[in-house]
Amino acid sequence: MSEAGVVTGRPESRSLGRLRRATAGSLLLYAALLVGAILTLTPFLWTLSTSLKTPQTVFSIPPTFIPRPVYWQNYTDALNAAPLFRFLWNSAFLATTITVLRLATCSMAAYAFGRLRFPGRDTLFLLFLGTMMIPEHVTLIPNFVLMKFLHFYNTYKALILPSAFSVFGTFLLRQYFMTLPYELEEAARIDGCSRIGSFVRIILPLSKPALATLGVLTFKGIWNWFLWPLVMLNDYKAFPIQVGLAFFQGQVTVRWGPLMAGTTLAMLPVLIVFFLGQKHFIQSMALAGLGGR
């Protein structure tokens, strides 16, 4: 081999080695993602599978993933055993109302903490964040006493009003607002736009990814609500879906087929909301590492 061939061959071998290592790393990454996806989807697929099994095959040994025969009667039994559509409507109303209110309150608070300058702003914000360290169960009894005092017990007011505000939502939007260029807002103010106008016309339209993320997380959290509605409501017609699913649990046995059928129906709205906001959700996660001044 000529000297020129030796010289030119070494960089090619190093490039080939780097390519092989990169390919191996990509394969390992995809394999890990595939395993994670399977572990994440298995409970949902098992719920769907159980909802289509006969009572005799729910706990069959060995367990079967594909039901044979497909037993659609579980869905009919679920709809007959409890007013599932009423429960779904209650959850949809609560989740939609609280999500809209939380987006409004958190965006205004985040704008004040992130874009306005006033004495004690950072100290007040740290105190505000400190409330996140208080467990929800610690405030359960004080909130119950307060709602009882306000005569909100067994009404949706007791569910909606305390949940219309969120420390986490304020923190999330504040961090996103701080990534937006201040020059855009300053240019709008020079053109005669008011502070409220710049918030509505500039900040909010540019913050669709963060707003969509908060909206999806809030909707999912309220849709899966259980403890607070269970404490504050005693009229079963007002129950959200997660509390209503308890109808399938008796004192001795659990009707697993209808319960899994109702759970499957309860999962569909959350999946629809997630897929609708998926684009903005992913965009917000991609921009989460950007800093602001």
Backbone hydrogen bonds, N-H to C=O, Kabsch-Sander energy under -0.5 kcal/mol:
donor,donor_aa,acceptor,acceptor_aa,energy
6,V,2,S,-1.8
7,V,3,E,-2.2
8,T,4,A,-2.5
9,G,5,G,-1.6
10,R,6,V,-1.3
12,E,8,T,-0.9
13,S,9,G,-2.2
14,R,10,R,-2.3
15,S,11,P,-2.4
16,L,12,E,-2.3
17,G,13,S,-2.3
18,R,14,R,-2.3
19,L,15,S,-2.2
20,R,16,L,-2.3
21,R,17,G,-2.4
22,A,18,R,-2.5
23,T,19,L,-2.4
24,A,20,R,-2.7
25,G,21,R,-2.5
26,S,22,A,-2.3
27,L,23,T,-2.4
28,L,24,A,-2.3
29,L,25,G,-2.3
30,Y,26,S,-2.8
31,A,27,L,-2.4
32,A,28,L,-2.5
33,L,29,L,-2.5
34,L,30,Y,-2.4
35,V,31,A,-2.3
36,G,32,A,-2.5
37,A,33,L,-2.5
38,I,34,L,-2.3
39,L,35,V,-2.5
40,T,36,G,-2.0
41,L,37,A,-2.5
42,T,38,I,-1.9
44,F,40,T,-0.5
45,L,41,L,-2.7
46,W,42,T,-2.7
47,T,43,P,-2.0
48,L,44,F,-2.2
49,S,45,L,-2.5
50,T,46,W,-2.7
51,S,47,T,-1.9
52,L,48,L,-0.5
52,L,49,S,-1.3
53,K,50,T,-1.6
57,T,54,T,-1.1
58,V,54,T,-0.8
60,S,57,T,-1.0
71,Y,52,L,-2.8
72,W,70,V,-0.8
74,N,71,Y,-1.1
75,Y,72,W,-1.2
76,T,72,W,-1.1
77,D,73,Q,-2.9
78,A,74,N,-2.2
79,L,75,Y,-2.1
80,N,76,T,-1.8
81,A,77,D,-2.2
82,A,78,A,-1.2
84,L,82,A,-2.4
87,F,83,P,-2.1
88,L,84,L,-2.9
89,W,85,F,-2.2
90,N,86,R,-2.3
91,S,87,F,-2.4
92,A,88,L,-2.5
93,F,89,W,-2.6
94,L,90,N,-2.5
95,A,91,S,-3.0
96,T,92,A,-2.3
97,T,93,F,-2.5
98,I,94,L,-2.6
99,T,95,A,-1.9
100,V,96,T,-2.3
101,L,97,T,-2.4
102,R,98,I,-2.7
103,L,99,T,-2.3
104,A,100,V,-1.9
105,T,101,L,-2.7
106,C,102,R,-2.7
107,S,103,L,-1.7
108,M,104,A,-1.7
109,A,105,T,-2.3
110,A,106,C,-2.8
111,Y,107,S,-1.9
112,A,108,M,-1.9
113,F,109,A,-2.3
114,G,110,A,-2.3
115,R,111,Y,-2.5
116,L,111,Y,-1.0
116,L,112,A,-0.6
118,F,116,L,-0.5
121,R,118,F,-1.6
124,L,120,G,-2.5
125,F,121,R,-2.2
126,L,122,D,-2.2
127,L,123,T,-2.2
128,F,124,L,-2.1
129,L,125,F,-2.6
130,G,126,L,-1.8
131,T,127,L,-0.7
131,T,128,F,-0.9
132,M,129,L,-2.0
133,M,130,G,-1.5
134,I,131,T,-1.3
138,V,135,P,-0.9
139,T,135,P,-0.9
140,L,137,H,-0.6
141,I,137,H,-0.5
143,N,139,T,-2.2
144,F,140,L,-2.1
145,V,141,I,-2.6
146,L,142,P,-2.3
147,M,143,N,-2.7
148,K,144,F,-2.3
149,F,145,V,-2.3
150,L,146,L,-2.0
151,H,148,K,-1.1
152,F,147,M,-3.0
153,Y,147,M,-0.6
154,N,232,M,-2.1
155,T,152,F,-1.4
158,A,152,F,-0.7
158,A,155,T,-0.8
159,L,156,Y,-0.6
160,I,156,Y,-2.7
161,L,157,K,-1.9
164,A,160,I,-0.6
164,A,161,L,-1.2
170,T,166,S,-1.8
171,F,167,V,-2.5
172,L,168,F,-2.8
173,L,169,G,-2.3
174,R,170,T,-2.5
175,Q,171,F,-2.3
176,Y,172,L,-1.5
177,F,173,L,-3.2
178,M,174,R,-2.0
179,T,176,Y,-1.5
180,L,177,F,-1.3
184,L,181,P,-0.7
185,E,181,P,-0.7
186,E,182,Y,-2.4
187,A,183,E,-2.5
188,A,184,L,-1.8
189,R,185,E,-2.1
190,I,186,E,-2.0
191,D,187,A,-1.7
192,G,189,R,-1.2
193,C,188,A,-2.8
198,S,194,S,-2.6
199,F,195,R,-1.7
200,V,196,I,-2.5
201,R,197,G,-3.1
202,I,198,S,-1.6
203,I,198,S,-2.1
204,L,199,F,-2.2
206,L,202,I,-1.6
207,S,203,I,-0.8
207,S,204,L,-1.1
208,K,205,P,-0.8
211,L,207,S,-2.7
212,A,208,K,-2.8
213,T,209,P,-2.1
214,L,210,A,-2.6
215,G,211,L,-2.5
216,V,212,A,-2.6
217,L,213,T,-2.5
218,T,214,L,-2.5
219,F,215,G,-2.6
220,K,216,V,-2.4
221,G,217,L,-2.3
222,I,218,T,-2.7
223,W,219,F,-2.4
224,N,220,K,-1.7
225,W,222,I,-1.5
230,L,226,F,-1.9
231,V,227,L,-1.9
232,M,228,W,-2.3
233,L,229,P,-1.9
236,Y,234,N,-0.7
238,A,235,D,-2.1
239,F,236,Y,-1.2
241,I,87,F,-0.7
244,G,240,P,-2.4
245,L,241,I,-1.8
246,A,243,V,-1.4
247,F,244,G,-2.0
248,F,245,L,-1.6
249,Q,246,A,-1.6
250,G,248,F,-0.7
250,G,253,T,-2.3
255,R,248,F,-2.3
256,W,254,V,-1.6
259,L,255,R,-2.3
260,M,256,W,-2.7
261,A,257,G,-2.0
262,G,258,P,-2.7
263,T,259,L,-2.3
264,T,260,M,-2.2
265,L,261,A,-2.0
266,A,262,G,-1.9
267,M,263,T,-1.4
268,L,264,T,-1.1
270,V,266,A,-0.5
271,L,267,M,-2.1
272,I,268,L,-2.4
273,V,269,P,-2.4
274,F,270,V,-2.4
275,F,271,L,-2.4
276,L,272,I,-2.1
277,G,273,V,-2.0
278,Q,275,F,-0.6
281,F,277,G,-2.4
282,I,278,Q,-2.7
283,Q,279,K,-2.0
284,S,280,H,-2.3
285,M,281,F,-1.9
286,A,282,I,-2.1
287,L,283,Q,-1.5
288,A,285,M,-0.8
290,L,287,L,-1.5
293,R,178,M,-0.8
